[in-house]
């Protein structure tokens, strides 16, 4: 018998210390929520899996969420009423970011041919934008539609193995574009980014948040007349893939889980996801209180106390 075995209290003390050291590894990371935005007792729920890479969630007027499985060229619909998952389109143009306009059309950053598409309610697409200044776009990524119908589109370069075009950058940089409410004008509205990606605006159309993962920062602009952007300011010291906003003005950034910032730019919550990457997020459900998260091959939901805005 070894000396340690003669002292059970010593053995128990050593085991207790070992358990304390292992707890952070054994237990899943917990949600941090400083201001009570998550519903009491809510737990992260996996709503669906088996996809290749989920992206671009957008909510319709009934609270149903549409998201893309980009490698498989599909748009999937999650029912707010039943939780059922059905295919909306099997020819989705390799769509990335999605957003519904006021007419109920699903606007899509169709990355296959570097275009902006509009799907009607039956799933039939129409090309809205096919390029800029006589050249293809780099790869439209995300979309936000202002209350007046003007559309903001980010155009970073992420090389795709399904492109038949030259995979190098088509434009002279990675920029932010704007399609006017009447869709007559498509202009480059800001060229100050390294690699713009996710974006979201306030429901009153006064501010626009744009993530720049290339700079590892997220910025906020004031929106002026004719959709012009002014007074660019640093909002958060991290970039993001997709993003959303709630009815309190809190902004939700993705990448490693979901990180939430108040409208003043202070981090107030973090929602860990047991996936390598979270791509995008939106509020869905009939009451808009389901935080819907796309992450790798799965989609997740978390019931919130706050809700989404339109």
C-alpha positions in Angstrom: 0.0 0.0 0.0 1.4 3.4 -1.0 1.5 6.3 1.5 -1.2 8.2 -0.4 -3.6 5.2 -0.1 -3.2 5.3 3.7 -4.8 8.8 3.7 -8.3 8.8 2.1 -8.8 12.5 2.8 -5.7 13.2 0.7 -7.1 11.1 -2.2 -10.5 12.9 -2.0 -8.8 16.3 -2.0 -6.8 15.4 -5.1 -9.9 14.1 -6.9 -11.8 17.3 -6.0 -9.0 19.5 -7.4 -8.9 17.3 -10.6 -12.7 17.6 -11.0 -12.5 21.4 -10.6 -9.9 21.5 -13.3 -11.9 19.3 -15.7 -15.3 21.0 -15.2 -14.7 23.7 -17.8 -13.9 21.0 -20.3 -16.7 18.5 -19.3 -19.5 21.1 -19.0 -20.9 23.0 -22.1 -20.2 26.7 -22.1 -23.0 28.7 -20.5 -25.0 31.7 -21.9 -23.9 35.0 -20.4 -26.8 37.5 -20.3 -26.2 40.7 -18.4 -29.5 42.4 -19.2 -32.0 39.6 -19.3 -32.6 39.4 -23.1 -32.9 35.6 -23.1 -36.2 34.1 -22.0 -36.1 32.7 -18.4 -35.0 29.0 -18.4 -34.5 29.0 -22.2 -32.1 26.4 -23.6 -30.5 26.3 -27.1 -32.4 23.9 -29.3 -31.3 22.2 -32.5 -34.0 22.8 -35.0 -32.5 20.9 -37.9 -29.2 19.3 -39.2 -27.7 17.3 -42.0 -27.0 20.2 -44.2 -23.6 21.1 -45.7 -23.4 24.8 -44.7 -26.3 26.9 -43.6 -26.5 30.7 -44.2 -28.7 33.7 -44.8 -31.8 33.3 -42.6 -34.7 35.7 -43.4 -38.1 35.9 -41.8 -41.4 36.5 -43.6 -44.5 38.3 -42.3 -45.8 35.1 -40.7 -42.5 34.4 -38.8 -41.4 31.6 -41.0 -37.6 31.5 -41.6 -36.0 30.8 -44.9 -32.3 29.9 -45.0 -29.8 28.6 -47.5 -27.8 25.4 -47.7 -25.3 27.0 -50.1 -23.1 24.1 -51.1 -26.3 22.1 -52.0 -27.8 25.1 -53.9 -31.0 25.0 -51.8 -33.3 27.4 -49.8 -35.0 25.7 -46.9 -38.2 27.0 -45.1 -38.7 26.5 -41.3 -42.3 26.7 -40.4 -43.1 29.0 -37.4 -46.3 27.0 -36.8 -45.0 23.4 -36.9 -41.2 23.6 -36.9 -41.3 21.6 -40.1 -38.4 22.0 -42.6 -39.3 22.0 -46.3 -37.4 22.9 -49.5 -38.4 26.2 -51.0 -36.0 26.2 -54.0 -33.6 23.6 -55.4 -32.2 26.1 -57.9 -31.2 28.8 -55.5 -28.3 30.4 -57.4 -26.0 29.4 -54.6 -27.6 32.1 -52.5 -26.0 33.4 -49.4 -27.7 36.3 -47.6 -31.5 36.6 -47.9 -34.0 39.4 -47.0 -37.8 39.8 -47.7 -39.0 43.0 -49.3 -42.4 44.5 -48.5 -44.0 42.8 -51.4 -43.1 39.4 -50.0 -40.4 38.7 -52.5 -37.3 36.9 -51.2 -34.2 39.0 -52.2 -31.1 36.8 -52.5 -27.3 37.4 -52.8 -27.0 34.8 -55.6 -23.3 33.9 -55.5 -23.3 31.4 -58.3 -23.1 34.1 -61.0 -22.4 37.0 -58.7 -25.9 38.5 -59.0 -28.8 39.8 -56.9 -32.0 37.8 -57.4 -35.6 38.2 -56.4 -37.7 35.0 -55.7 -41.5 35.4 -55.9 -43.7 33.4 -53.6 -43.7 30.4 -55.9 -39.9 30.3 -55.9 -39.4 31.7 -59.4 -36.3 33.9 -59.6 -35.7 37.2 -61.4 -32.2 38.8 -61.8 -32.2 42.3 -60.3 -28.4 43.1 -60.6 -25.9 41.3 -62.8 -22.8 43.4 -62.3 -21.3 46.9 -61.8 -19.5 49.1 -64.2 -19.5 46.5 -66.9 -17.9 43.8 -64.7 -19.2 41.0 -62.5 -19.4 41.6 -58.7 -16.9 39.8 -56.5 -19.7 37.7 -54.8 -22.7 39.4 -53.3 -22.9 38.2 -49.7 -25.5 39.9 -47.5 -28.5 42.3 -47.9 -30.5 44.8 -45.8 -33.6 46.5 -47.2 -34.4 50.0 -45.7 -38.0 51.0 -45.0 -38.2 53.0 -48.3 -37.1 49.9 -50.3 -33.5 50.8 -50.9 -31.2 47.8 -50.7 -27.7 47.7 -49.3 -25.5 44.8 -50.5 -22.0 43.8 -49.4 -19.6 42.4 -52.0 -16.6 40.7 -50.5 -14.5 38.0 -52.3 -14.7 34.4 -51.0 -13.5 32.2 -53.8 -15.9 29.4 -54.7 -15.1 26.0 -56.2 -18.3 26.1 -58.3 -17.4 29.3 -60.2 -16.6 28.9 -63.9 -15.4 32.5 -64.0 -11.9 33.8 -63.1 -11.9 33.3 -59.3 -9.9 36.4 -58.7 -11.5 39.7 -57.6 -13.6 41.2 -60.3 -14.0 44.7 -58.9 -11.1 47.0 -57.7 -11.9 46.3 -54.1 -14.5 44.8 -51.8 -17.2 47.4 -51.4 -20.8 48.2 -50.2 -23.4 48.8 -52.9 -26.9 50.4 -53.0 -29.9 49.6 -55.2 -32.4 52.5 -55.2 -36.0 52.0 -54.1 -37.2 52.1 -57.7 -34.3 49.8 -58.7 -33.2 52.2 -61.5 -29.8 52.9 -59.9 -27.2 50.6 -58.6 -24.3 52.4 -57.1 -21.2 51.8 -55.1 -21.9 53.7 -51.9 -18.9 53.0 -49.7 -15.4 51.8 -50.5 -13.8 52.1 -47.0 -13.9 48.4 -46.1 -11.3 45.6 -46.2 -13.9 42.8 -46.5 -17.5 43.9 -45.7 -19.9 41.1 -44.8 -22.9 41.1 -42.5 -25.1 44.2 -42.2 -28.4 45.3 -40.6 -30.2 48.6 -40.2 -32.5 50.1 -37.6 -36.3 49.8 -38.3 -36.6 53.5 -38.7 -34.0 53.5 -41.4 -31.7 56.0 -39.6 -28.7 53.8 -39.0 -26.8 51.0 -40.8 -24.4 48.6 -39.1 -21.8 46.9 -41.4 -19.4 44.2 -40.2 -15.9 44.1 -41.7 -14.3 40.8 -40.7 -11.3 41.8 -42.8 -10.6 44.6 -40.3 -12.1 42.6 -37.3 -14.5 45.5 -36.6 -18.1 46.5 -37.0 -19.1 50.0 -37.9 -22.3 52.1 -37.7 -23.4 54.8 -40.2 -26.1 57.5 -40.2 -28.3 57.1 -43.2 -29.1 60.3 -45.1 -31.1 61.4 -48.0 -31.2 59.0 -51.0 -29.6 56.3 -48.9 -26.3 58.1 -48.5 -24.1 57.0 -45.6 -22.5 59.5 -43.2 -20.6 59.7 -40.0 -18.9 56.2 -40.0 -18.0 55.2 -36.5 -16.6 52.1 -34.8 -19.4 50.2 -33.1 -17.8 46.9 -31.9 -14.2 45.6 -31.9 -15.0 42.4 -33.8 -16.2 41.5 -37.2 -19.2 39.3 -38.1 -20.6 37.1 -40.7 -24.4 37.7 -40.6 -26.1 39.9 -38.0 -29.5 41.1 -36.7 -31.1 43.6 -34.3 -33.8 43.4 -31.7 -36.6 45.7 -30.5 -34.3 47.3 -27.9 -31.7 48.2 -30.5 -29.2 45.4 -29.4 -27.1 44.1 -32.3 -26.2 40.4 -32.7 -22.9 39.4 -34.2 -21.8 36.0 -35.3 -18.6 34.0 -35.7 -17.9 32.2 -32.4 -21.4 31.7 -31.1 -23.5 34.9 -31.0 -22.2 38.0 -29.3 -24.7 40.7 -28.4 -23.9 44.4 -28.1 -26.2 47.2 -26.8 -26.9 50.1 -29.1 -24.2 52.0 -27.2 -21.7 49.3 -28.3 -21.3 47.5 -25.0 -21.2 43.7 -24.9 -24.2 42.5 -23.0 -24.5 38.8 -23.8 -22.8 35.8 -25.4 -24.6 32.7 -26.7 -22.1 29.8 -27.2 -22.8 27.3 -30.0 -21.0 24.0 -30.1 -20.0 24.5 -33.8 -16.9 25.7 -35.5 -18.6 28.8 -36.9 -21.9 30.6 -36.6 -22.8 32.2 -40.0 -25.9 34.2 -39.5 -28.9 35.0 -37.2 -32.4 36.3 -37.4 -35.5 36.6 -35.2 -38.3 34.3 -36.3 -41.4 32.6 -34.9 -45.0 34.0 -34.8 -44.1 36.4 -32.0 -40.5 37.1 -33.4 -39.0 35.8 -30.1 -37.1 32.8 -31.5 -33.5 33.7 -32.2 -32.8 31.5 -35.3 -29.1 30.7 -35.8 -27.4 29.1 -38.8 -24.2 27.3 -37.8 -22.2 24.9 -40.1 -24.5 22.0 -41.0 -27.3 22.8 -38.5 -29.8 25.5 -37.5 -30.6 26.4 -33.8 -33.2 28.3 -31.9 -33.2 30.1 -28.6 -36.3 31.6 -27.0 -35.8 35.3 -26.2 -37.4 37.9 -24.0 -36.7 40.6 -26.6 -38.0 40.2 -30.1 -37.1 41.0 -33.7 -38.2 44.1 -35.6 -39.2 44.7 -39.2 
